Amino acid sequence: MSEVKQQQVVPTPSQNILNDKWDVVLSNTIVKTGLGFGVGVLASVLLFKRRAFPVWMGVGFGLGRGYAEGDAIFRSNAGLRTVKA
């Protein structure tokens, strides 16, 4: 009987760093959007006689903050290895 060896794909360290950054960005965006939604619903009920615009504004602010922080995470060199020659 011949054994068939399966090749195991091991992600490179750069893929691990990118995956970790994506995890942080997506979870951060979901949390910020949820908080914006909650604040918008609360403002809608308490201040604006149950109108929809505070909810959409809250969601928009949450998505905007998530995008801005995600952009900053991907642009930073934190976590990346640098080699000085």
PyMOL Python script that loads the backbone (N, CA, C, O; Angstrom):
from pymol import cmd

cmd.read_pdbstr("""\
ATOM      1  N   MET A   1       0.829  -1.174   0.000  1.00  0.00           N
ATOM      2  CA  MET A   1       0.000   0.000   0.000  1.00  0.00           C
ATOM      3  C   MET A   1       0.878   1.243   0.000  1.00  0.00           C
ATOM      4  O   MET A   1       1.847   1.353   0.751  1.00  0.00           O
ATOM      5  N   SER A   2       0.514   2.144  -0.843  1.00  0.00           N
ATOM      6  CA  SER A   2       1.278   3.380  -0.892  1.00  0.00           C
ATOM      7  C   SER A   2       0.538   4.462  -0.101  1.00  0.00           C
ATOM      8  O   SER A   2      -0.682   4.606  -0.173  1.00  0.00           O
ATOM      9  N   GLU A   3       1.317   5.189   0.632  1.00  0.00           N
ATOM     10  CA  GLU A   3       0.733   6.259   1.429  1.00  0.00           C
ATOM     11  C   GLU A   3       0.755   7.550   0.617  1.00  0.00           C
ATOM     12  O   GLU A   3       1.757   7.899  -0.008  1.00  0.00           O
ATOM     13  N   VAL A   4      -0.342   8.226   0.644  1.00  0.00           N
ATOM     14  CA  VAL A   4      -0.446   9.497  -0.046  1.00  0.00           C
ATOM     15  C   VAL A   4      -0.218  10.595   0.985  1.00  0.00           C
ATOM     16  O   VAL A   4      -0.971  10.729   1.950  1.00  0.00           O
ATOM     17  N   LYS A   5       0.822  11.366   0.765  1.00  0.00           N
ATOM     18  CA  LYS A   5       1.107  12.458   1.693  1.00  0.00           C
ATOM     19  C   LYS A   5       0.313  13.688   1.270  1.00  0.00           C
ATOM     20  O   LYS A   5       0.333  14.111   0.114  1.00  0.00           O
ATOM     21  N   GLN A   6      -0.369  14.228   2.232  1.00  0.00           N
ATOM     22  CA  GLN A   6      -1.109  15.451   1.961  1.00  0.00           C
ATOM     23  C   GLN A   6      -0.240  16.632   2.337  1.00  0.00           C
ATOM     24  O   GLN A   6       0.381  16.663   3.399  1.00  0.00           O
ATOM     25  N   GLN A   7      -0.212  17.592   1.450  1.00  0.00           N
ATOM     26  CA  GLN A   7       0.550  18.789   1.742  1.00  0.00           C
ATOM     27  C   GLN A   7      -0.294  19.710   2.601  1.00  0.00           C
ATOM     28  O   GLN A   7      -1.443  20.018   2.285  1.00  0.00           O
ATOM     29  N   GLN A   8       0.297  20.128   3.669  1.00  0.00           N
ATOM     30  CA  GLN A   8      -0.406  21.026   4.562  1.00  0.00           C
ATOM     31  C   GLN A   8       0.033  22.450   4.248  1.00  0.00           C
ATOM     32  O   GLN A   8       1.226  22.751   4.217  1.00  0.00           O
ATOM     33  N   VAL A   9      -0.929  23.307   4.020  1.00  0.00           N
ATOM     34  CA  VAL A   9      -0.629  24.696   3.704  1.00  0.00           C
ATOM     35  C   VAL A   9      -0.458  25.449   5.010  1.00  0.00           C
ATOM     36  O   VAL A   9      -1.383  25.534   5.818  1.00  0.00           O
ATOM     37  N   VAL A  10       0.723  25.990   5.206  1.00  0.00           N
ATOM     38  CA  VAL A  10       1.016  26.761   6.396  1.00  0.00           C
ATOM     39  C   VAL A  10       1.088  28.232   5.987  1.00  0.00           C
ATOM     40  O   VAL A  10       1.909  28.604   5.149  1.00  0.00           O
ATOM     41  N   PRO A  11       0.242  29.056   6.566  1.00  0.00           N
ATOM     42  CA  PRO A  11       0.274  30.459   6.170  1.00  0.00           C
ATOM     43  C   PRO A  11       1.590  31.112   6.598  1.00  0.00           C
ATOM     44  O   PRO A  11       2.164  30.796   7.640  1.00  0.00           O
ATOM     45  N   THR A  12       2.029  32.012   5.767  1.00  0.00           N
ATOM     46  CA  THR A  12       3.262  32.730   6.075  1.00  0.00           C
ATOM     47  C   THR A  12       2.989  33.738   7.184  1.00  0.00           C
ATOM     48  O   THR A  12       1.838  34.101   7.424  1.00  0.00           O
ATOM     49  N   PRO A  13       4.017  34.181   7.844  1.00  0.00           N
ATOM     50  CA  PRO A  13       3.804  35.176   8.899  1.00  0.00           C
ATOM     51  C   PRO A  13       3.088  36.436   8.412  1.00  0.00           C
ATOM     52  O   PRO A  13       2.298  37.020   9.154  1.00  0.00           O
ATOM     53  N   SER A  14       3.354  36.861   7.180  1.00  0.00           N
ATOM     54  CA  SER A  14       2.670  38.055   6.680  1.00  0.00           C
ATOM     55  C   SER A  14       1.171  37.800   6.523  1.00  0.00           C
ATOM     56  O   SER A  14       0.360  38.702   6.733  1.00  0.00           O
ATOM     57  N   GLN A  15       0.804  36.573   6.155  1.00  0.00           N
ATOM     58  CA  GLN A  15      -0.613  36.244   6.076  1.00  0.00           C
ATOM     59  C   GLN A  15      -1.240  36.247   7.467  1.00  0.00           C
ATOM     60  O   GLN A  15      -2.384  36.670   7.634  1.00  0.00           O
ATOM     61  N   ASN A  16      -0.502  35.782   8.451  1.00  0.00           N
ATOM     62  CA  ASN A  16      -1.017  35.802   9.814  1.00  0.00           C
ATOM     63  C   ASN A  16      -1.252  37.223  10.297  1.00  0.00           C
ATOM     64  O   ASN A  16      -2.263  37.515  10.936  1.00  0.00           O
ATOM     65  N   ILE A  17      -0.310  38.102   9.988  1.00  0.00           N
ATOM     66  CA  ILE A  17      -0.452  39.500  10.390  1.00  0.00           C
ATOM     67  C   ILE A  17      -1.657  40.127   9.707  1.00  0.00           C
ATOM     68  O   ILE A  17      -2.436  40.839  10.341  1.00  0.00           O
ATOM     69  N   LEU A  18      -1.809  39.863   8.421  1.00  0.00           N
ATOM     70  CA  LEU A  18      -2.945  40.414   7.679  1.00  0.00           C
ATOM     71  C   LEU A  18      -4.265  39.848   8.216  1.00  0.00           C
ATOM     72  O   LEU A  18      -5.236  40.589   8.371  1.00  0.00           O
ATOM     73  N   ASN A  19      -4.306  38.559   8.496  1.00  0.00           N
ATOM     74  CA  ASN A  19      -5.516  37.953   9.053  1.00  0.00           C
ATOM     75  C   ASN A  19      -5.857  38.545  10.413  1.00  0.00           C
ATOM     76  O   ASN A  19      -7.024  38.807  10.705  1.00  0.00           O
ATOM     77  N   ASP A  20      -4.844  38.757  11.243  1.00  0.00           N
ATOM     78  CA  ASP A  20      -5.082  39.353  12.554  1.00  0.00           C
ATOM     79  C   ASP A  20      -5.612  40.778  12.420  1.00  0.00           C
ATOM     80  O   ASP A  20      -6.502  41.188  13.165  1.00  0.00           O
ATOM     81  N   LYS A  21      -5.064  41.525  11.473  1.00  0.00           N
ATOM     82  CA  LYS A  21      -5.546  42.897  11.269  1.00  0.00           C
ATOM     83  C   LYS A  21      -6.990  42.899  10.789  1.00  0.00           C
ATOM     84  O   LYS A  21      -7.794  43.710  11.247  1.00  0.00           O
ATOM     85  N   TRP A  22      -7.328  41.992   9.863  1.00  0.00           N
ATOM     86  CA  TRP A  22      -8.708  41.914   9.381  1.00  0.00           C
ATOM     87  C   TRP A  22      -9.655  41.558  10.517  1.00  0.00           C
ATOM     88  O   TRP A  22     -10.753  42.107  10.609  1.00  0.00           O
ATOM     89  N   ASP A  23      -9.234  40.641  11.384  1.00  0.00           N
ATOM     90  CA  ASP A  23     -10.082  40.278  12.520  1.00  0.00           C
ATOM     91  C   ASP A  23     -10.370  41.479  13.410  1.00  0.00           C
ATOM     92  O   ASP A  23     -11.507  41.698  13.827  1.00  0.00           O
ATOM     93  N   VAL A  24      -9.334  42.249  13.692  1.00  0.00           N
ATOM     94  CA  VAL A  24      -9.494  43.425  14.546  1.00  0.00           C
ATOM     95  C   VAL A  24     -10.384  44.460  13.864  1.00  0.00           C
ATOM     96  O   VAL A  24     -11.269  45.033  14.499  1.00  0.00           O
ATOM     97  N   VAL A  25     -10.156  44.700  12.590  1.00  0.00           N
ATOM     98  CA  VAL A  25     -10.922  45.723  11.868  1.00  0.00           C
ATOM     99  C   VAL A  25     -12.396  45.336  11.778  1.00  0.00           C
ATOM    100  O   VAL A  25     -13.265  46.169  12.034  1.00  0.00           O
ATOM    101  N   LEU A  26     -12.687  44.106  11.423  1.00  0.00           N
ATOM    102  CA  LEU A  26     -14.086  43.700  11.287  1.00  0.00           C
ATOM    103  C   LEU A  26     -14.816  43.707  12.627  1.00  0.00           C
ATOM    104  O   LEU A  26     -15.948  44.181  12.717  1.00  0.00           O
ATOM    105  N   SER A  27     -14.174  43.185  13.660  1.00  0.00           N
ATOM    106  CA  SER A  27     -14.841  43.177  14.966  1.00  0.00           C
ATOM    107  C   SER A  27     -15.030  44.603  15.480  1.00  0.00           C
ATOM    108  O   SER A  27     -16.067  44.917  16.064  1.00  0.00           O
ATOM    109  N   ASN A  28     -14.041  45.464  15.268  1.00  0.00           N
ATOM    110  CA  ASN A  28     -14.143  46.852  15.689  1.00  0.00           C
ATOM    111  C   ASN A  28     -15.279  47.564  14.954  1.00  0.00           C
ATOM    112  O   ASN A  28     -16.039  48.318  15.562  1.00  0.00           O
ATOM    113  N   THR A  29     -15.395  47.325  13.647  1.00  0.00           N
ATOM    114  CA  THR A  29     -16.451  47.966  12.866  1.00  0.00           C
ATOM    115  C   THR A  29     -17.831  47.478  13.301  1.00  0.00           C
ATOM    116  O   THR A  29     -18.771  48.270  13.375  1.00  0.00           O
ATOM    117  N   ILE A  30     -17.958  46.202  13.587  1.00  0.00           N
ATOM    118  CA  ILE A  30     -19.250  45.664  14.032  1.00  0.00           C
ATOM    119  C   ILE A  30     -19.636  46.262  15.380  1.00  0.00           C
ATOM    120  O   ILE A  30     -20.793  46.627  15.586  1.00  0.00           O
ATOM    121  N   VAL A  31     -18.680  46.365  16.297  1.00  0.00           N
ATOM    122  CA  VAL A  31     -18.965  46.936  17.611  1.00  0.00           C
ATOM    123  C   VAL A  31     -19.341  48.405  17.494  1.00  0.00           C
ATOM    124  O   VAL A  31     -20.317  48.844  18.103  1.00  0.00           O
ATOM    125  N   LYS A  32     -18.580  49.170  16.720  1.00  0.00           N
ATOM    126  CA  LYS A  32     -18.867  50.603  16.568  1.00  0.00           C
ATOM    127  C   LYS A  32     -20.232  50.827  15.908  1.00  0.00           C
ATOM    128  O   LYS A  32     -20.974  51.727  16.302  1.00  0.00           O
ATOM    129  N   THR A  33     -20.559  50.010  14.908  1.00  0.00           N
ATOM    130  CA  THR A  33     -21.851  50.145  14.239  1.00  0.00           C
ATOM    131  C   THR A  33     -22.991  49.791  15.187  1.00  0.00           C
ATOM    132  O   THR A  33     -24.027  50.454  15.189  1.00  0.00           O
ATOM    133  N   GLY A  34     -22.804  48.757  15.984  1.00  0.00           N
ATOM    134  CA  GLY A  34     -23.823  48.378  16.969  1.00  0.00           C
ATOM    135  C   GLY A  34     -24.034  49.455  18.019  1.00  0.00           C
ATOM    136  O   GLY A  34     -25.169  49.749  18.396  1.00  0.00           O
ATOM    137  N   LEU A  35     -22.943  50.043  18.491  1.00  0.00           N
ATOM    138  CA  LEU A  35     -23.072  51.135  19.454  1.00  0.00           C
ATOM    139  C   LEU A  35     -23.761  52.346  18.832  1.00  0.00           C
ATOM    140  O   LEU A  35     -24.600  52.982  19.470  1.00  0.00           O
ATOM    141  N   GLY A  36     -23.409  52.662  17.594  1.00  0.00           N
ATOM    142  CA  GLY A  36     -24.068  53.767  16.902  1.00  0.00           C
ATOM    143  C   GLY A  36     -25.550  53.510  16.712  1.00  0.00           C
ATOM    144  O   GLY A  36     -26.367  54.420  16.849  1.00  0.00           O
ATOM    145  N   PHE A  37     -25.900  52.263  16.394  1.00  0.00           N
ATOM    146  CA  PHE A  37     -27.308  51.888  16.247  1.00  0.00           C
ATOM    147  C   PHE A  37     -28.044  52.073  17.576  1.00  0.00           C
ATOM    148  O   PHE A  37     -29.141  52.629  17.618  1.00  0.00           O
ATOM    149  N   GLY A  38     -27.425  51.599  18.656  1.00  0.00           N
ATOM    150  CA  GLY A  38     -28.057  51.722  19.973  1.00  0.00           C
ATOM    151  C   GLY A  38     -28.255  53.160  20.395  1.00  0.00           C
ATOM    152  O   GLY A  38     -29.318  53.518  20.903  1.00  0.00           O
ATOM    153  N   VAL A  39     -27.249  53.986  20.195  1.00  0.00           N
ATOM    154  CA  VAL A  39     -27.361  55.400  20.537  1.00  0.00           C
ATOM    155  C   VAL A  39     -28.409  56.069  19.652  1.00  0.00           C
ATOM    156  O   VAL A  39     -29.166  56.922  20.116  1.00  0.00           O
ATOM    157  N   GLY A  40     -28.451  55.682  18.384  1.00  0.00           N
ATOM    158  CA  GLY A  40     -29.456  56.253  17.486  1.00  0.00           C
ATOM    159  C   GLY A  40     -30.871  55.881  17.887  1.00  0.00           C
ATOM    160  O   GLY A  40     -31.770  56.720  17.837  1.00  0.00           O
ATOM    161  N   VAL A  41     -31.081  54.634  18.282  1.00  0.00           N
ATOM    162  CA  VAL A  41     -32.411  54.208  18.730  1.00  0.00           C
ATOM    163  C   VAL A  41     -32.796  54.953  20.007  1.00  0.00           C
ATOM    164  O   VAL A  41     -33.927  55.419  20.149  1.00  0.00           O
ATOM    165  N   LEU A  42     -31.854  55.056  20.921  1.00  0.00           N
ATOM    166  CA  LEU A  42     -32.120  55.763  22.171  1.00  0.00           C
ATOM    167  C   LEU A  42     -32.454  57.232  21.913  1.00  0.00           C
ATOM    168  O   LEU A  42     -33.401  57.765  22.492  1.00  0.00           O
ATOM    169  N   ALA A  43     -31.689  57.879  21.056  1.00  0.00           N
ATOM    170  CA  ALA A  43     -31.961  59.282  20.719  1.00  0.00           C
ATOM    171  C   ALA A  43     -33.296  59.415  19.989  1.00  0.00           C
ATOM    172  O   ALA A  43     -34.032  60.378  20.204  1.00  0.00           O
ATOM    173  N   SER A  44     -33.599  58.461  19.140  1.00  0.00           N
ATOM    174  CA  SER A  44     -34.855  58.503  18.391  1.00  0.00           C
ATOM    175  C   SER A  44     -36.054  58.403  19.335  1.00  0.00           C
ATOM    176  O   SER A  44     -37.039  59.126  19.186  1.00  0.00           O
ATOM    177  N   VAL A  45     -35.954  57.509  20.292  1.00  0.00           N
ATOM    178  CA  VAL A  45     -37.082  57.308  21.209  1.00  0.00           C
ATOM    179  C   VAL A  45     -37.210  58.477  22.185  1.00  0.00           C
ATOM    180  O   VAL A  45     -38.315  58.952  22.445  1.00  0.00           O
ATOM    181  N   LEU A  46     -36.087  58.937  22.720  1.00  0.00           N
ATOM    182  CA  LEU A  46     -36.151  59.953  23.765  1.00  0.00           C
ATOM    183  C   LEU A  46     -36.291  61.381  23.237  1.00  0.00           C
ATOM    184  O   LEU A  46     -36.963  62.203  23.861  1.00  0.00           O
ATOM    185  N   LEU A  47     -35.674  61.683  22.112  1.00  0.00           N
ATOM    186  CA  LEU A  47     -35.588  63.076  21.692  1.00  0.00           C
ATOM    187  C   LEU A  47     -36.362  63.416  20.410  1.00  0.00           C
ATOM    188  O   LEU A  47     -36.811  64.552  20.256  1.00  0.00           O
ATOM    189  N   PHE A  48     -36.523  62.479  19.511  1.00  0.00           N
ATOM    190  CA  PHE A  48     -37.012  62.819  18.176  1.00  0.00           C
ATOM    191  C   PHE A  48     -38.333  62.154  17.800  1.00  0.00           C
ATOM    192  O   PHE A  48     -38.606  61.972  16.614  1.00  0.00           O
ATOM    193  N   LYS A  49     -39.141  61.794  18.759  1.00  0.00           N
ATOM    194  CA  LYS A  49     -40.476  61.235  18.527  1.00  0.00           C
ATOM    195  C   LYS A  49     -40.465  60.060  17.548  1.00  0.00           C
ATOM    196  O   LYS A  49     -41.299  59.968  16.647  1.00  0.00           O
ATOM    197  N   ARG A  50     -39.504  59.175  17.748  1.00  0.00           N
ATOM    198  CA  ARG A  50     -39.373  57.919  16.988  1.00  0.00           C
ATOM    199  C   ARG A  50     -39.197  58.119  15.489  1.00  0.00           C
ATOM    200  O   ARG A  50     -39.791  57.397  14.688  1.00  0.00           O
ATOM    201  N   ARG A  51     -38.411  59.063  15.124  1.00  0.00           N
ATOM    202  CA  ARG A  51     -38.066  59.245  13.712  1.00  0.00           C
ATOM    203  C   ARG A  51     -36.875  58.363  13.388  1.00  0.00           C
ATOM    204  O   ARG A  51     -36.168  57.914  14.290  1.00  0.00           O
ATOM    205  N   ALA A  52     -36.649  58.114  12.114  1.00  0.00           N
ATOM    206  CA  ALA A  52     -35.619  57.162  11.707  1.00  0.00           C
ATOM    207  C   ALA A  52     -34.237  57.782  11.531  1.00  0.00           C
ATOM    208  O   ALA A  52     -33.238  57.066  11.597  1.00  0.00           O
ATOM    209  N   PHE A  53     -34.154  59.083  11.312  1.00  0.00           N
ATOM    210  CA  PHE A  53     -32.845  59.646  10.967  1.00  0.00           C
ATOM    211  C   PHE A  53     -31.789  59.513  12.065  1.00  0.00           C
ATOM    212  O   PHE A  53     -30.616  59.352  11.726  1.00  0.00           O
ATOM    213  N   PRO A  54     -32.123  59.570  13.365  1.00  0.00           N
ATOM    214  CA  PRO A  54     -31.054  59.379  14.348  1.00  0.00           C
ATOM    215  C   PRO A  54     -30.438  57.977  14.301  1.00  0.00           C
ATOM    216  O   PRO A  54     -29.246  57.805  14.556  1.00  0.00           O
ATOM    217  N   VAL A  55     -31.256  56.990  13.977  1.00  0.00           N
ATOM    218  CA  VAL A  55     -30.746  55.618  13.876  1.00  0.00           C
ATOM    219  C   VAL A  55     -29.764  55.519  12.719  1.00  0.00           C
ATOM    220  O   VAL A  55     -28.680  54.955  12.869  1.00  0.00           O
ATOM    221  N   TRP A  56     -30.133  56.058  11.575  1.00  0.00           N
ATOM    222  CA  TRP A  56     -29.243  56.002  10.413  1.00  0.00           C
ATOM    223  C   TRP A  56     -27.988  56.840  10.622  1.00  0.00           C
ATOM    224  O   TRP A  56     -26.909  56.469  10.159  1.00  0.00           O
ATOM    225  N   MET A  57     -28.123  57.965  11.316  1.00  0.00           N
ATOM    226  CA  MET A  57     -26.934  58.758  11.626  1.00  0.00           C
ATOM    227  C   MET A  57     -25.994  58.000  12.551  1.00  0.00           C
ATOM    228  O   MET A  57     -24.778  58.017  12.362  1.00  0.00           O
ATOM    229  N   GLY A  58     -26.566  57.332  13.556  1.00  0.00           N
ATOM    230  CA  GLY A  58     -25.742  56.544  14.475  1.00  0.00           C
ATOM    231  C   GLY A  58     -25.021  55.412  13.761  1.00  0.00           C
ATOM    232  O   GLY A  58     -23.841  55.167  14.012  1.00  0.00           O
ATOM    233  N   VAL A  59     -25.731  54.719  12.866  1.00  0.00           N
ATOM    234  CA  VAL A  59     -25.108  53.645  12.086  1.00  0.00           C
ATOM    235  C   VAL A  59     -24.022  54.217  11.185  1.00  0.00           C
ATOM    236  O   VAL A  59     -22.952  53.624  11.046  1.00  0.00           O
ATOM    237  N   GLY A  60     -24.291  55.359  10.579  1.00  0.00           N
ATOM    238  CA  GLY A  60     -23.299  55.994   9.713  1.00  0.00           C
ATOM    239  C   GLY A  60     -22.052  56.412  10.466  1.00  0.00           C
ATOM    240  O   GLY A  60     -20.936  56.208   9.989  1.00  0.00           O
ATOM    241  N   PHE A  61     -22.237  57.004  11.657  1.00  0.00           N
ATOM    242  CA  PHE A  61     -21.084  57.372  12.472  1.00  0.00           C
ATOM    243  C   PHE A  61     -20.293  56.135  12.882  1.00  0.00           C
ATOM    244  O   PHE A  61     -19.062  56.149  12.870  1.00  0.00           O
ATOM    245  N   GLY A  62     -20.997  55.067  13.242  1.00  0.00           N
ATOM    246  CA  GLY A  62     -20.313  53.831  13.639  1.00  0.00           C
ATOM    247  C   GLY A  62     -19.519  53.225  12.494  1.00  0.00           C
ATOM    248  O   GLY A  62     -18.379  52.799  12.682  1.00  0.00           O
ATOM    249  N   LEU A  63     -20.114  53.184  11.308  1.00  0.00           N
ATOM    250  CA  LEU A  63     -19.386  52.662  10.143  1.00  0.00           C
ATOM    251  C   LEU A  63     -18.202  53.558   9.785  1.00  0.00           C
ATOM    252  O   LEU A  63     -17.136  53.072   9.406  1.00  0.00           O
ATOM    253  N   GLY A  64     -18.397  54.852   9.907  1.00  0.00           N
ATOM    254  CA  GLY A  64     -17.309  55.787   9.612  1.00  0.00           C
ATOM    255  C   GLY A  64     -16.140  55.631  10.571  1.00  0.00           C
ATOM    256  O   GLY A  64     -14.984  55.648  10.149  1.00  0.00           O
ATOM    257  N   ARG A  65     -16.431  55.480  11.860  1.00  0.00           N
ATOM    258  CA  ARG A  65     -15.357  55.282  12.839  1.00  0.00           C
ATOM    259  C   ARG A  65     -14.658  53.947  12.610  1.00  0.00           C
ATOM    260  O   ARG A  65     -13.436  53.851  12.714  1.00  0.00           O
ATOM    261  N   GLY A  66     -15.438  52.926  12.300  1.00  0.00           N
ATOM    262  CA  GLY A  66     -14.831  51.620  12.018  1.00  0.00           C
ATOM    263  C   GLY A  66     -13.928  51.673  10.803  1.00  0.00           C
ATOM    264  O   GLY A  66     -12.847  51.085  10.804  1.00  0.00           O
ATOM    265  N   TYR A  67     -14.361  52.370   9.768  1.00  0.00           N
ATOM    266  CA  TYR A  67     -13.553  52.513   8.561  1.00  0.00           C
ATOM    267  C   TYR A  67     -12.281  53.304   8.837  1.00  0.00           C
ATOM    268  O   TYR A  67     -11.198  52.921   8.395  1.00  0.00           O
ATOM    269  N   ALA A  68     -12.413  54.401   9.562  1.00  0.00           N
ATOM    270  CA  ALA A  68     -11.252  55.251   9.848  1.00  0.00           C
ATOM    271  C   ALA A  68     -10.218  54.507  10.695  1.00  0.00           C
ATOM    272  O   ALA A  68      -9.019  54.574  10.421  1.00  0.00           O
ATOM    273  N   GLU A  69     -10.684  53.803  11.718  1.00  0.00           N
ATOM    274  CA  GLU A  69      -9.747  53.062  12.554  1.00  0.00           C
ATOM    275  C   GLU A  69      -9.151  51.877  11.803  1.00  0.00           C
ATOM    276  O   GLU A  69      -7.987  51.535  12.011  1.00  0.00           O
ATOM    277  N   GLY A  70      -9.937  51.249  10.935  1.00  0.00           N
ATOM    278  CA  GLY A  70      -9.407  50.160  10.113  1.00  0.00           C
ATOM    279  C   GLY A  70      -8.346  50.649   9.149  1.00  0.00           C
ATOM    280  O   GLY A  70      -7.336  49.979   8.933  1.00  0.00           O
ATOM    281  N   ASP A  71      -8.574  51.814   8.570  1.00  0.00           N
ATOM    282  CA  ASP A  71      -7.580  52.402   7.683  1.00  0.00           C
ATOM    283  C   ASP A  71      -6.287  52.689   8.431  1.00  0.00           C
ATOM    284  O   ASP A  71      -5.194  52.458   7.913  1.00  0.00           O
ATOM    285  N   ALA A  72      -6.420  53.193   9.653  1.00  0.00           N
ATOM    286  CA  ALA A  72      -5.225  53.468  10.462  1.00  0.00           C
ATOM    287  C   ALA A  72      -4.499  52.176  10.828  1.00  0.00           C
ATOM    288  O   ALA A  72      -3.269  52.150  10.867  1.00  0.00           O
ATOM    289  N   ILE A  73      -5.241  51.112  11.094  1.00  0.00           N
ATOM    290  CA  ILE A  73      -4.622  49.828  11.438  1.00  0.00           C
ATOM    291  C   ILE A  73      -3.848  49.279  10.252  1.00  0.00           C
ATOM    292  O   ILE A  73      -2.728  48.795  10.415  1.00  0.00           O
ATOM    293  N   PHE A  74      -4.432  49.346   9.053  1.00  0.00           N
ATOM    294  CA  PHE A  74      -3.747  48.800   7.883  1.00  0.00           C
ATOM    295  C   PHE A  74      -2.573  49.664   7.432  1.00  0.00           C
ATOM    296  O   PHE A  74      -1.639  49.156   6.811  1.00  0.00           O
ATOM    297  N   ARG A  75      -2.606  50.955   7.733  1.00  0.00           N
ATOM    298  CA  ARG A  75      -1.506  51.821   7.330  1.00  0.00           C
ATOM    299  C   ARG A  75      -0.334  51.796   8.306  1.00  0.00           C
ATOM    300  O   ARG A  75       0.775  52.196   7.949  1.00  0.00           O
ATOM    301  N   SER A  76      -0.564  51.331   9.529  1.00  0.00           N
ATOM    302  CA  SER A  76       0.506  51.345  10.521  1.00  0.00           C
ATOM    303  C   SER A  76       1.469  50.186  10.274  1.00  0.00           C
ATOM    304  O   SER A  76       1.107  49.171   9.679  1.00  0.00           O
ATOM    305  N   ASN A  77       2.680  50.360  10.737  1.00  0.00           N
ATOM    306  CA  ASN A  77       3.697  49.309  10.610  1.00  0.00           C
ATOM    307  C   ASN A  77       3.751  48.432  11.842  1.00  0.00           C
ATOM    308  O   ASN A  77       4.616  47.561  11.936  1.00  0.00           O
ATOM    309  N   ALA A  78       2.867  48.634  12.772  1.00  0.00           N
ATOM    310  CA  ALA A  78       2.871  47.842  13.998  1.00  0.00           C
ATOM    311  C   ALA A  78       2.595  46.387  13.669  1.00  0.00           C
ATOM    312  O   ALA A  78       1.636  46.066  12.967  1.00  0.00           O
ATOM    313  N   GLY A  79       3.423  45.534  14.171  1.00  0.00           N
ATOM    314  CA  GLY A  79       3.255  44.109  13.933  1.00  0.00           C
ATOM    315  C   GLY A  79       3.991  43.603  12.721  1.00  0.00           C
ATOM    316  O   GLY A  79       4.097  42.392  12.525  1.00  0.00           O
ATOM    317  N   LEU A  80       4.501  44.499  11.903  1.00  0.00           N
ATOM    318  CA  LEU A  80       5.245  44.075  10.726  1.00  0.00           C
ATOM    319  C   LEU A  80       6.728  44.036  11.051  1.00  0.00           C
ATOM    320  O   LEU A  80       7.249  44.896  11.761  1.00  0.00           O
ATOM    321  N   ARG A  81       7.383  43.041  10.529  1.00  0.00           N
ATOM    322  CA  ARG A  81       8.823  42.926  10.760  1.00  0.00           C
ATOM    323  C   ARG A  81       9.576  43.802   9.768  1.00  0.00           C
ATOM    324  O   ARG A  81       9.263  43.824   8.578  1.00  0.00           O
ATOM    325  N   THR A  82      10.548  44.506  10.263  1.00  0.00           N
ATOM    326  CA  THR A  82      11.394  45.302   9.392  1.00  0.00           C
ATOM    327  C   THR A  82      12.832  44.809   9.547  1.00  0.00           C
ATOM    328  O   THR A  82      13.271  44.466  10.644  1.00  0.00           O
ATOM    329  N   VAL A  83      13.540  44.782   8.449  1.00  0.00           N
ATOM    330  CA  VAL A  83      14.927  44.321   8.450  1.00  0.00           C
ATOM    331  C   VAL A  83      15.808  45.478   8.051  1.00  0.00           C
ATOM    332  O   VAL A  83      15.632  46.078   6.990  1.00  0.00           O
ATOM    333  N   LYS A  84      16.764  45.787   8.919  1.00  0.00           N
ATOM    334  CA  LYS A  84      17.709  46.856   8.606  1.00  0.00           C
ATOM    335  C   LYS A  84      18.937  46.236   7.972  1.00  0.00           C
ATOM    336  O   LYS A  84      19.551  45.338   8.548  1.00  0.00           O
ATOM    337  N   ALA A  85      19.302  46.709   6.785  1.00  0.00           N
ATOM    338  CA  ALA A  85      20.449  46.136   6.073  1.00  0.00           C
ATOM    339  C   ALA A  85      21.692  46.940   6.341  1.00  0.00           C
ATOM    340  O   ALA A  85      22.761  46.612   5.828  1.00  0.00           O
TER     341      ALA A  85
END
""", "prot")
cmd.dss("prot")
cmd.show_as("cartoon", "prot")
cmd.util.cbc("prot")
cmd.orient("prot")
